Amino acid sequence: MIDLHTHSSASDGTYGPSQLIDYAAQKNLTALALTDHDTVDGILEAQEQARRCGIAFIPGIEISVEWPTGEFHLLGLGLKTLSPELAKLIRFLRAERDSRNRKIAKKLREQHISITYEEVAEKAGTNTVGRPHFASILAEKGIVKERKEAFDRFLAKGRPCYVSRTGADLNDAVNAIKTSGGIPVQAHPLSMYVSWGKMEETLADIRAQGVEGLEAYHPAIRRAESARLESLAKKLGMIATAGSDFHGKQVRADREIGFTAGDMQIEDRFWLAELQPALEKIHSGTDHSFAL
């Protein structure tokens, strides 16, 4: 069992990077990718713990990309280093997050909720603050009973405190990942809100822009949809991957590490037959370690 899409407390997960690896070891995973949102801050710690636990570790990132409908997230899997291009992109996205978070805090105060961005950031303890951290504060203050209620009442799209996000340009994101030695993989493609009738054409265009993989299996969709996406990936010459998008039980109780669409256990073929051979071609060997 493996997992190619997980998050730690370096972004919006509940487990620290080492704790995430320990949890994966307890669940008998043999390979794991850490793909925190718009940051590589947790990679070195997770990598070292993975070595101790005997888990094949895939350094990664999940980049928010500008898209006209829904959302577009791009995974960078198998990063070797933090290139100047990726560092610049992370700084840009961090500044955009900071601006968005301050606007969210302002909107919450307009709802007569006493909250500041500074207290949310301090409590989060990470450079990558997002809506889940606001939800945690709202729950701690007793304004909502649980984090889900915070999204339902205030933070989700269409709710009074929602602020749209500015993402990276797709070409810039692809280039940043490739210059860092990684493979660009589109995460949860159905979140783009593209109809099945236009899906192949859309994915073909994304493939033409340098995206080499497709996360066909994700817990937010049905297994039949995942199989359909995997078929499209093969048709377009893309790597098919699978992930849990695990954040920890306090964030998404419905997602478990090592499991994906339809509660399917993630098979090691997605690592051994799909991603690992592609990385070996890039890295000229089996060493996929990350170094700053």
TARAHU-V837840 format. One record per residue. N is the residue number from 0. RES is the residue in one small letter. PHI is phi in radians with two decimals (none if undefined). NEAR is the number of other ideal C-beta (glycine too) atoms within 8 Angstrom. D_LAST is the distance of its C-alpha to the last C-alpha in Angstrom with 1 decimal. Layout:
((N;RES;PHI;NEAR;D_LAST) (N;RES;PHI;NEAR;D_LAST))
This chain:
((0;m;none;11;28.8) (1;i;-2.37;14;25.4) (2;d;-2.74;16;23.8) (3;l;-1.93;20;21.5) (4;h;-2.79;16;21.5) (5;t;-2.46;17;20.9) (6;h;-2.32;14;19.9) (7;s;-2.08;15;19.0) (8;s;-1.23;12;19.8) (9;a;-1.15;11;16.5) (10;s;-2.14;15;18.7) (11;d;-2.16;12;22.3) (12;g;-1.49;15;22.6) (13;t;-1.72;8;24.6) (14;y;-1.62;10;22.7) (15;g;-1.13;9;19.7) (16;p;-0.94;15;16.8) (17;s;-1.17;10;18.3) (18;q;-1.10;9;21.7) (19;l;-1.08;15;21.1) (20;i;-1.13;15;20.2) (21;d;-1.04;10;23.3) (22;y;-1.13;10;25.4) (23;a;-1.09;15;24.4) (24;a;-1.15;11;25.4) (25;q;-1.07;6;28.6) (26;k;-1.57;9;29.4) (27;n;1.17;6;28.8) (28;l;-1.30;13;26.0) (29;t;-1.81;9;24.6) (30;a;-2.59;13;21.7) (31;l;-2.65;17;19.9) (32;a;-1.89;15;17.4) (33;l;-1.68;16;15.9) (34;t;-2.28;15;16.4) (35;d;-1.17;16;16.5) (36;h;-1.21;10;18.1) (37;d;0.95;13;16.1) (38;t;-2.74;14;13.0) (39;v;-2.05;12;9.9) (40;d;-1.07;9;10.5) (41;g;-1.64;15;12.1) (42;i;-1.15;13;10.1) (43;l;-1.08;8;8.7) (44;e;-1.12;10;12.3) (45;a;-1.12;15;14.0) (46;q;-1.08;12;12.4) (47;e;-1.14;9;13.6) (48;q;-1.19;12;16.9) (49;a;-1.11;13;17.4) (50;r;-1.08;8;17.3) (51;r;-1.15;6;19.9) (52;c;-1.58;10;22.0) (53;g;1.29;6;22.0) (54;i;-1.79;12;20.8) (55;a;-1.20;10;19.1) (56;f;-1.89;15;16.0) (57;i;-2.01;15;15.0) (58;p;-1.15;15;11.8) (59;g;-2.63;15;13.3) (60;i;-2.73;14;14.4) (61;e;-2.17;16;17.9) (62;i;-1.81;16;18.7) (63;s;-1.38;12;22.1) (64;v;-1.99;12;23.9) (65;e;-1.14;8;27.1) (66;w;-2.66;9;30.1) (67;p;-1.22;2;33.9) (68;t;-2.26;6;34.9) (69;g;0.99;8;33.4) (70;e;-2.54;7;29.6) (71;f;-2.27;13;27.0) (72;h;-2.04;12;23.6) (73;l;-2.04;17;21.2) (74;l;-1.44;19;18.9) (75;g;-1.97;18;15.8) (76;l;-1.91;16;15.8) (77;g;1.44;16;13.7) (78;l;-1.04;17;10.4) (79;k;-1.80;12;8.3) (80;t;-2.81;9;5.4) (81;l;-1.68;8;5.9) (82;s;-1.24;10;8.7) (83;p;-0.98;6;10.9) (84;e;-1.16;11;13.5) (85;l;-1.23;16;11.9) (86;a;-1.05;9;10.8) (87;k;-1.11;9;14.5) (88;l;-1.14;13;15.9) (89;i;-1.10;11;14.5) (90;r;-1.07;8;16.0) (91;f;-1.07;9;19.2) (92;l;-1.19;13;19.5) (93;r;-1.16;12;19.0) (94;a;-1.14;8;21.7) (95;e;-1.15;11;23.9) (96;r;-1.08;13;23.6) (97;d;-1.04;10;24.5) (98;s;-1.08;8;27.5) (99;r;-1.12;12;28.6) (100;n;-1.12;14;28.3) (101;r;-1.15;9;30.5) (102;k;-1.21;9;33.0) (103;i;-1.10;15;33.2) (104;a;-1.06;13;33.8) (105;k;-1.11;8;36.5) (106;k;-1.14;12;38.2) (107;l;-1.14;13;38.3) (108;r;-1.13;10;40.0) (109;e;-1.16;6;42.4) (110;q;-1.59;9;43.2) (111;h;1.14;5;44.2) (112;i;-1.89;9;41.2) (113;s;-1.35;5;39.9) (114;i;-2.75;12;36.1) (115;t;-2.21;6;33.5) (116;y;-1.10;11;29.9) (117;e;-1.06;6;28.9) (118;e;-1.23;9;30.4) (119;v;-1.16;15;28.7) (120;a;-1.12;10;25.2) (121;e;-1.12;7;25.9) (122;k;-1.18;10;27.2) (123;a;-1.17;9;24.3) (124;g;1.17;5;21.7) (125;t;-2.49;12;19.0) (126;n;-1.41;6;17.7) (127;t;-1.98;14;18.9) (128;v;-1.48;12;22.6) (129;g;-2.54;11;25.1) (130;r;-1.00;8;28.7) (131;p;-1.01;10;28.4) (132;h;-1.24;14;27.7) (133;f;-1.11;17;30.8) (134;a;-1.08;14;32.7) (135;s;-1.12;11;31.9) (136;i;-1.10;12;33.2) (137;l;-1.08;15;36.3) (138;a;-1.23;14;37.0) (139;e;-1.13;7;36.5) (140;k;-1.37;9;38.9) (141;g;1.39;5;41.4) (142;i;-1.30;7;41.6) (143;v;-2.27;12;40.8) (144;k;-1.43;4;41.3) (145;e;-2.61;7;38.1) (146;r;-1.06;13;35.0) (147;k;-1.05;7;36.6) (148;e;-1.11;10;39.5) (149;a;-1.08;15;37.2) (150;f;-1.22;12;36.1) (151;d;-1.08;7;39.6) (152;r;-1.62;8;41.2) (153;f;-2.22;14;38.7) (154;l;-1.81;12;35.2) (155;a;-1.30;8;35.8) (156;k;-1.01;4;36.6) (157;g;1.63;4;40.2) (158;r;-1.56;11;40.2) (159;p;-1.12;6;40.9) (160;c;-1.94;10;37.4) (161;y;-1.31;12;35.4) (162;v;-2.27;8;33.4) (163;s;-1.16;5;32.0) (164;r;-1.89;8;28.4) (165;t;-1.67;6;27.0) (166;g;-1.81;11;24.4) (167;a;-1.41;14;22.3) (168;d;-1.19;7;24.1) (169;l;-1.02;13;23.8) (170;n;-1.09;8;23.2) (171;d;-1.14;10;20.3) (172;a;-1.15;14;18.8) (173;v;-1.05;13;19.4) (174;n;-1.11;10;17.9) (175;a;-1.11;16;14.7) (176;i;-1.20;16;14.3) (177;k;-1.17;11;15.4) (178;t;-1.22;10;13.2) (179;s;-1.63;14;10.2) (180;g;1.51;11;12.2) (181;g;-1.82;14;14.0) (182;i;-1.95;15;17.7) (183;p;-1.32;15;19.4) (184;v;-2.29;16;21.9) (185;q;-1.28;14;24.4) (186;a;-1.46;15;24.8) (187;h;0.41;10;28.4) (188;p;-1.05;12;30.1) (189;l;-1.21;11;33.4) (190;s;-1.27;11;32.0) (191;m;-1.24;11;32.4) (192;y;1.06;6;36.2) (193;v;-1.82;10;37.2) (194;s;-1.17;5;40.4) (195;w;-1.08;5;40.7) (196;g;-1.10;4;42.9) (197;k;-1.92;8;40.2) (198;m;-1.14;11;37.2) (199;e;-1.08;9;37.2) (200;e;-1.07;7;37.6) (201;t;-1.14;10;34.8) (202;l;-1.17;14;32.4) (203;a;-1.10;9;33.4) (204;d;-1.17;8;32.5) (205;i;-1.12;10;29.1) (206;r;-1.07;11;28.6) (207;a;-1.14;6;29.7) (208;q;-1.56;9;27.0) (209;g;1.85;9;24.3) (210;v;-1.36;14;23.9) (211;e;-1.76;10;24.1) (212;g;-2.40;18;24.6) (213;l;-2.39;17;26.8) (214;e;-1.35;16;26.7) (215;a;-1.25;13;30.3) (216;y;-1.94;16;30.7) (217;h;-2.55;16;30.1) (218;p;-1.15;11;32.2) (219;a;-1.41;8;33.5) (220;i;-2.22;10;35.6) (221;r;-1.40;7;38.3) (222;r;-1.11;9;37.9) (223;a;-1.12;6;40.3) (224;e;-1.16;10;38.1) (225;s;-1.11;17;35.0) (226;a;-1.08;9;37.1) (227;r;-1.16;9;38.1) (228;l;-1.17;15;34.5) (229;e;-1.11;12;33.6) (230;s;-1.09;8;36.5) (231;l;-1.13;14;35.4) (232;a;-1.03;13;31.9) (233;k;-1.08;9;33.7) (234;k;-1.10;7;36.1) (235;l;-1.61;11;33.4) (236;g;1.26;5;31.3) (237;m;-1.90;13;28.4) (238;i;-1.25;12;26.5) (239;a;-1.74;14;28.0) (240;t;-2.19;17;25.9) (241;a;-2.51;15;27.0) (242;g;-2.64;17;25.6) (243;s;-1.67;14;27.0) (244;d;0.97;14;25.1) (245;f;-1.24;14;25.3) (246;h;-2.05;12;24.8) (247;g;1.93;10;27.0) (248;k;-1.11;6;30.7) (249;q;-1.29;6;31.0) (250;v;-1.73;11;29.6) (251;r;-2.30;9;30.9) (252;a;-1.13;6;33.5) (253;d;-1.49;4;34.4) (254;r;-2.04;11;31.1) (255;e;-2.10;6;30.3) (256;i;-1.03;13;27.2) (257;g;1.52;12;28.0) (258;f;-2.21;11;30.8) (259;t;-2.38;12;31.2) (260;a;-0.88;13;34.2) (261;g;1.08;7;37.5) (262;d;0.99;4;36.0) (263;m;-1.40;10;35.1) (264;q;-1.18;6;33.0) (265;i;-1.35;16;29.9) (266;e;-1.34;8;30.6) (267;d;-1.23;10;28.1) (268;r;-1.08;7;29.3) (269;f;-1.18;15;26.9) (270;w;-1.63;14;24.0) (271;l;-1.27;7;25.9) (272;a;-1.76;7;28.0) (273;e;-1.86;13;26.1) (274;l;-1.38;15;22.3) (275;q;-1.02;11;21.4) (276;p;-1.05;8;23.5) (277;a;-1.15;13;22.0) (278;l;-1.20;13;18.5) (279;e;-1.12;10;19.8) (280;k;-1.15;7;21.3) (281;i;-1.30;9;18.0) (282;h;-1.55;12;15.9) (283;s;0.99;5;19.0) (284;g;2.77;5;19.1) (285;t;-1.69;6;18.6) (286;d;-1.46;5;15.1) (287;h;-1.94;13;13.3) (288;s;-1.28;8;10.4) (289;f;-1.83;12;6.9) (290;a;-2.51;5;3.8) (291;l;-1.46;5;0.0))
